[in-house]
Amino acid sequence: MTTTEAFKLSHLDALESEAVHIFREVAGEFERPVILFSGGKDSIVMLHLALKAFAPAPVPFSLLHVDTGHNFPEVLEYRDRVVAAHGLRLHVASVQDYIDRGVLRERPDGTRNPLQTVPLTERIQSEKFDAVFGGGRRDEEKARAKERVFSLRDEFSQWDPRRQRPELWNLYNGRHAPGEHVRVFPLSNWTELDVWQYIAREGIDLPQIYFAHYREVFDRGGMWLTAGEWGGPKARETVEKRQVRYRTVGDMSCTGAVDSDAATLEQVVAEIAASRVTERGATRADDKMSEAAMEDRKREGYF
């Protein structure tokens, strides 16, 4: 008699398998899914997983980016390069267009991240997208921690935590009424460290701002913000040239850099493993507007 040891997936393989299953589930259950793609690391990993899920066939979804007009140039260059390399269709919803038409107004603090909601929700409605993939993870922030993988949004794209459905094992309920849609989060169970370890394992290319480089920054509220035409510096804010990198990517006016000498994937993984502060807690000024800043925005239709 012979015995065989049960096959076990590694931690990263299990996360990858779950995400691939979610992509295929959505492809079979919805008519017009779209992937939110900003050129940030989470959306990059999401696209990599989607490519794996349907290879050798093309990804059966288009991409959607809400452009604040205050994006990092390195990230926009990366976004366009990846879209061209894979022959994907990219929808761009521009915050600047809404400001020019008088639909939105610039905020006194100069940040445009909170202004993304209207362009996002209107593009979802006009294109009749019924499933929208996002790169949100539960370890990022407390509002995201309690959101389901399949997150129902009403006809106004608003999120009501009380309407969340049970998710047992790998069973997902995508039923929705006309006008509603579902936000889908394939990376819900990943951590920031998981994302970086997966990027290192798969050899995924990233924008260079995720690695240590010298940049002119200024301190505001304990965060190193990029000096430039958007957001500062203001009076008595001193510009310094420091070696920094970005843990997360958003609007330049509210995304802080961290001091770092991590110039390679291996060094970034080691740095994240030693960190005791979440990426959004350390680098996102827009999350500090109130204790419930993220949940308030999600209720309005934010990512």
C-alpha positions in Angstrom: 0.0 0.0 0.0 1.3 3.4 -0.9 0.3 6.8 0.6 0.5 10.1 -1.1 0.8 13.4 0.6 -2.1 15.8 -0.1 -1.2 18.6 -2.4 -1.2 22.0 -0.8 -1.2 25.4 -2.5 1.2 27.9 -1.2 -0.3 31.1 0.4 0.3 33.2 -2.8 -1.0 30.4 -5.0 -4.2 30.2 -3.0 -4.8 33.9 -3.2 -4.1 33.8 -7.0 -6.5 30.9 -7.4 -9.2 32.7 -5.5 -8.8 35.9 -7.6 -8.8 33.9 -10.9 -12.0 32.2 -9.8 -13.6 35.6 -9.1 -12.7 37.0 -12.6 -14.1 33.9 -14.3 -17.2 34.0 -12.1 -17.9 37.6 -13.1 -17.3 36.8 -16.8 -19.9 34.1 -16.6 -22.4 36.1 -14.5 -22.4 39.7 -15.9 -22.8 41.3 -19.3 -20.6 44.4 -19.1 -17.8 44.2 -16.5 -15.0 46.8 -16.4 -11.7 46.9 -14.5 -10.8 50.1 -12.7 -7.2 50.7 -13.7 -5.2 53.7 -12.4 -1.6 52.4 -13.0 -1.2 51.8 -9.2 0.2 48.5 -7.9 -3.1 46.9 -6.9 -4.8 47.6 -10.3 -1.6 46.3 -12.0 -1.8 43.1 -10.1 -5.5 42.9 -10.8 -4.8 43.2 -14.5 -2.0 40.6 -14.3 -4.5 38.2 -12.7 -7.2 38.9 -15.3 -4.6 38.2 -18.1 -3.8 34.8 -16.4 -7.5 34.0 -15.9 -8.3 34.1 -19.6 -5.0 33.3 -21.3 -4.4 32.6 -24.1 -7.7 34.4 -25.0 -7.8 38.2 -24.5 -9.2 39.8 -21.4 -13.0 40.1 -22.0 -13.2 43.4 -20.1 -12.3 47.0 -20.9 -10.5 49.3 -18.4 -11.7 52.5 -16.7 -9.6 55.2 -15.2 -10.9 58.3 -13.4 -8.3 60.9 -14.3 -8.1 63.7 -11.7 -5.7 65.8 -13.8 -3.3 65.7 -10.8 -1.9 62.2 -11.6 1.8 61.4 -11.4 3.3 61.6 -15.0 5.2 58.3 -14.4 1.9 56.5 -13.7 0.1 57.9 -16.7 3.0 56.9 -19.0 2.9 53.4 -17.5 -0.9 53.2 -17.9 -0.8 54.0 -21.6 2.1 51.7 -22.2 0.4 48.7 -20.6 -2.9 49.4 -22.4 -1.1 49.5 -25.8 1.0 46.4 -25.0 -2.0 44.2 -24.4 -4.4 45.8 -26.9 -6.9 46.8 -24.3 -9.7 49.4 -24.5 -9.4 52.2 -21.9 -12.2 54.5 -20.9 -11.1 57.7 -19.2 -13.4 59.8 -17.1 -11.9 63.2 -16.6 -12.4 65.3 -13.5 -11.1 68.4 -15.4 -13.9 68.0 -17.9 -16.5 68.2 -15.1 -14.8 71.3 -13.7 -14.7 73.0 -17.1 -18.4 72.4 -17.5 -19.2 73.8 -14.1 -20.5 70.5 -12.8 -17.8 70.3 -10.1 -15.8 73.0 -8.3 -12.2 72.9 -7.2 -11.9 72.3 -3.4 -10.2 74.9 -1.2 -7.5 72.4 -0.3 -6.7 71.7 -4.0 -7.1 67.9 -3.8 -9.3 66.3 -6.4 -9.5 62.7 -5.0 -13.0 63.4 -3.5 -14.1 64.8 -6.9 -13.7 61.4 -8.6 -17.1 60.1 -7.5 -19.3 61.9 -10.0 -17.2 61.2 -13.1 -16.9 57.5 -12.0 -20.6 57.0 -11.3 -21.8 58.8 -14.4 -19.4 56.8 -16.6 -20.7 53.5 -15.1 -24.2 54.6 -15.8 -23.6 55.9 -19.3 -21.7 52.7 -20.4 -24.1 50.5 -18.5 -21.3 48.6 -16.7 -22.9 46.0 -14.4 -19.8 44.8 -12.6 -16.8 47.0 -11.7 -13.6 45.5 -10.5 -11.6 47.4 -7.9 -8.3 46.8 -6.2 -9.5 47.5 -2.7 -8.1 45.3 0.1 -9.5 44.7 3.6 -6.2 45.4 5.3 -6.1 49.0 3.9 -8.8 50.7 5.9 -11.7 49.9 8.3 -14.5 50.7 5.8 -12.9 48.4 3.2 -12.4 45.7 5.9 -16.1 45.1 6.3 -17.0 45.2 2.6 -17.8 42.0 0.7 -16.0 40.7 -2.4 -19.3 41.3 -4.4 -20.5 44.7 -3.1 -23.9 45.7 -4.3 -24.4 49.4 -5.3 -27.8 50.9 -5.9 -29.0 52.9 -8.9 -27.1 55.9 -7.6 -23.9 53.8 -7.2 -24.2 54.2 -3.4 -23.1 51.5 -0.9 -25.3 50.5 2.0 -23.4 48.2 4.4 -26.8 46.8 5.7 -27.6 45.4 2.2 -24.5 43.2 2.1 -25.0 39.6 1.3 -23.5 36.5 3.0 -20.6 35.1 1.1 -20.1 31.4 2.0 -17.0 29.6 0.8 -16.5 30.7 -2.8 -20.2 31.3 -3.6 -20.9 34.9 -4.8 -24.3 36.4 -5.5 -24.3 38.9 -8.3 -28.0 39.4 -8.6 -29.0 43.1 -9.0 -31.9 45.1 -10.2 -31.9 47.2 -13.4 -29.7 50.3 -12.8 -27.8 48.7 -10.0 -24.3 47.3 -10.3 -21.8 45.3 -8.3 -18.3 46.4 -7.3 -16.0 43.3 -7.2 -12.8 43.1 -5.2 -10.6 40.2 -6.2 -7.8 41.3 -3.9 -10.0 41.6 -0.8 -8.1 38.9 1.2 -4.7 40.1 0.1 -2.4 42.2 2.3 0.1 44.8 1.1 2.8 42.3 1.8 1.0 39.7 -0.2 0.8 42.1 -3.2 4.5 42.9 -3.1 5.5 39.3 -2.7 3.4 38.4 -5.6 4.8 41.2 -7.7 8.3 39.9 -6.9 7.4 36.3 -7.7 5.8 37.1 -11.0 8.3 39.8 -12.0 5.6 42.4 -12.7 6.8 45.7 -14.0 5.8 48.8 -12.0 6.1 52.6 -12.3 9.4 53.8 -10.8 7.8 55.9 -8.1 7.2 52.7 -6.1 11.0 52.5 -5.6 13.4 54.8 -3.9 14.3 58.0 -5.8 15.2 61.6 -5.0 12.3 64.0 -5.2 11.5 67.6 -4.0 8.9 67.3 -1.2 7.5 69.3 1.6 6.0 68.3 5.0 2.3 68.7 5.6 0.6 67.0 8.5 3.5 64.6 8.9 3.4 63.5 5.2 5.9 64.2 2.4 3.9 65.7 -0.4 5.3 66.4 -3.9 6.2 70.0 -4.6 4.6 71.3 -7.7 1.7 73.4 -9.2 -1.0 71.3 -7.4 -1.4 71.5 -3.6 1.7 73.4 -2.5 3.9 74.2 -0.9 2.0 76.9 1.0 3.6 79.7 3.1 6.1 78.4 5.7 6.2 74.9 4.1 9.8 74.2 3.2 10.8 72.2 0.1 13.4 69.5 0.6 15.1 67.0 -1.7 14.8 63.6 -0.1 15.1 60.0 -1.0 11.5 58.7 -0.9 9.2 56.2 -2.5 5.4 55.8 -2.7 3.5 53.0 -1.1 0.2 53.9 -2.7 -0.7 56.1 -5.7 -3.5 58.7 -5.9 -3.9 62.4 -6.5 -0.5 64.1 -6.2 -1.9 66.7 -3.9 -2.9 64.2 -1.2 -0.6 61.2 -1.6 2.4 61.2 0.6 5.8 59.6 0.0 7.7 57.8 2.7 11.5 58.0 3.4 13.0 54.9 1.9 16.2 53.5 0.4 14.3 50.4 -1.0 15.3 50.4 -4.7 14.6 46.8 -5.6 11.6 44.5 -5.2 13.4 42.4 -2.5 14.2 45.6 -0.5 10.6 46.8 -0.8 9.3 43.4 0.5 11.6 43.6 3.4 10.6 47.2 4.2 6.9 46.3 4.1 7.4 43.3 6.3 8.9 45.5 9.0 6.3 48.2 8.7 3.6 48.6 11.4 1.5 51.3 9.7 -0.9 50.6 6.9 -0.1 52.2 3.5 -3.2 54.5 3.5 -2.7 55.4 7.2 0.8 56.5 6.4 0.3 58.2 3.1 -3.2 59.4 2.3 -4.3 62.8 3.5 -7.8 62.3 2.0 -8.4 59.6 4.6 -7.7 61.9 7.5 -10.6 64.3 6.8 -12.6 62.5 9.4 -12.7 59.1 11.2 -15.3 57.9 8.6 -13.8 59.6 5.6 -13.6 56.4 3.5 -17.0 55.0 4.4 -18.7 58.4 3.7 -17.1 58.5 0.3 -18.0 54.8 -0.4 -21.6 55.6 0.5 -21.6 58.3 -2.2 -20.2 55.9 -4.8 -16.4 56.1 -4.4 -14.2 53.2 -5.1 
